[in-house]
Amino acid sequence: MDSNNIRNFSIIAHIDHGKSTLADQIMTLTHTVDQRSAKPQLLDNMAVEQQHGVTVKAQTVTNFFIAKDNQRYALNLIDTPGHVDFSYEVSKSLAATEGVILLVDATQGVQAQTVANFNLAKAQNIKILPVINKIDSLNADVAMVKQQILELDVDFSDSDILEVSAKHGTGVENLLEEIIQRIPMPKLDHSVSGLKALVFDLSYDNYQGIIAHVRLFSGELRANQKLHLMHADKKFESKTIGIFNPNMVEKDALHAGEVGFVVTGIKETDQIRVGDTITTQSSGALEPLRGYEAAHPVVYAGIFPKDDFLTMKSALFKIALNDSSLSIEEDYSDALGPGFRVGFLGNFHLQIIRERLKSEYDLEVITTSPNVTYKVHLKNAQLLAINNPINFPDFSDIDYVEEPVVTVQITTLPETVNQVINLSEKYKGILTDLNNLSNLVQLTYDMPLSEIAYHFFNALKSETHGYATLSMGKIVYQPADIVKITFDINYSRVPQLTYLTHRIDANNEAQALVHKLKYTVPRQLYPMPAQAIIEGHVIARVDIPPIRKNAAVSGDKKSISKQQALLRRQSLNKRKSKQLTFELPQSVFDIFLEI
């Protein structure tokens, strides 16, 4: 298709403002899907997306539309997630488009994530179409929402703002006409005549291998073509090419400006990465396209298999193909065996990956408590970067520790400002700025990354009823009093329970954790002490009760000599079993997420 008749766009919105509903309505109106195939949240095809009601992965679909000028247009919709943990997916989608629909709920107005996604689109200098959704709702206040949108950007005018009802289709056909008129045609690279295609996403098929989702900036892509991945320096031959409609549909060729897929046939998941450039092996491009800035993990956690390590390794790397924000390193635990140390963008991201391993690959895994990276300065002037608590040096070797502190911007409603301030102070935040943005308030804090990574975001959503958003800025390292808490169960060290915390919080957290261990660690024949240890001192202890009564003190009448003989045998058995001879369930590790 002629690039003049192609429009590449995304939809960005706050959670529950109707983004997926609008995508469904566009596909229905353009007859991309028939009535029999249509279903709610058609592009949210992962089980975890249906379960949580949020978009996790950016999906792509090509819609063909006959406009009023009687010309046929290809409208390539690259869907975007809404949760703050997946803002990296939003930025990837925007890089492959020339415009976005900024969707705002007429009943709720401009909200925090609306502002955050608007800023992402503005930073990439792409065309923004403001659209008000749910105009037919009884609670709609279109005039108020329109004023909020105008205050977002001085370049917006009253005539720029469109009004639709995604649920009933009102105004959606007019929106498609406006997309054609106002979103620019695809940007092309005229410096070369050969193929240049950006890999903006990946998926894996057990039979076909890795499938690259591509946006062509120049040249032509055909099946059975000898191709070259420029960053990976990997050569391969295209097996099949085509478009998403929304399922994969084969085509003979893809041309500059189009969005589609290429079946690479590559089976090794480490051979290709999102952001690479595909060109031809002969007469190909000399310079690759600008890729994506690498995602920086916020939290790290250990993932260990319950059964087969190789099966879990294969599944994890297949997930990492279309989630390039994951950082994966091999790890080993004496208690849990071989596994991986994985970096995530947040706790919700960690939860989604664990659920994907279960739903997509039927794998049960054990996930250790998450943590951030600390810089440890030793007395011998050596500097260590520690993202695994097990590797934290002995306190006698440490000069001082630096923790990551991040500048965060919290955007919320005026009526919830007090709750946000109280919550931020509880999580060791220091207020540095406060601004009014139309009907919203923006607070800027310096806050330890460890506080944000674990529970702060969930607590913020709870306090503000889901209307606040959080965006993180530059990370700097500042000195902090960090201690390592280790745990012994039955006098045997359990390294995977080790975690790092501020000294001021250590006593209370240790007491809470050992009491939770009492009810989560599987019981054995004899009582087992669970102890929390800091710098060689036991600061909390509890006895995990046995699965049966103590024979020596069970209340039965026995002579003193018999009781003493029983106690001696019990003591001998306890000393012999001074090790963990049983497997710790995931519930033991989950209690660290609740502290």
Summary of the structure (lengths in Angstrom):
residues: 595
radius of gyration: 28.0
end to end distance: 56.3
largest distance: 103.2
contacts: 1984
relative contact order: 0.08
helix: 30%
strand: 33%
